[in-house]
Amino acid sequence: IIRLKQMLKLAYQPKYPKYIEEDLTLGIVQRREELPDIDPLLLAEQAMFLEAVASNSRTYFIVAFGTGIRPSEQVALEWSDIDYHRHLIYTRRQYVRGQLKILKTRHSKRSLTMLPPVKDALLTLRQQKEGLVFPNTLGGYLDLANNRNRIWYPTLKAIGLGRREMYQCRHSFASVMLEAGESPAWVKEMLGH
């Protein structure tokens, strides 16, 4: 919106040849995006969720709860992004609305500490040395909407938890780590803020 307003103002400038006859920026307003409520799962609720979720999706959610990774970054993870020796997961790309994209901000490109439960879960999942860590049944990128509607929401309902966005896995990670006494700076770094 800022760039559009700049171009329109320039096109309307009296000292330049007028490309437009009226100031079209007067009707352009930036609307604030309504952000969802932060409603993390408590540690006990995470355990209930992981117990109830389908076994073929458990590792996905162990990584989500155990790293604070964004869902779009998680579905784009490749095995080459996993460093077992240094206990790190590298976020390098995201998959959004059917397209592989660069990360949102420069802070999003980061190294996530691989905590022991995450490492153990990934070790049991690993069957190949290349490709996506969490592929769909055809080997392509996981569809987040499908994952949310077929796995996340039904599992929440099955364990008696209210409906919330899958992004709450990120908030759950942050809440649990801060409650455990981890450094806010470390949590911030893990989240890519």
Order of alpha helices (4+ residues) and beta strands (2+ residues): alpha-alpha-alpha-alpha-beta-beta-beta-beta-beta-alpha-alpha-alpha-alpha-alpha
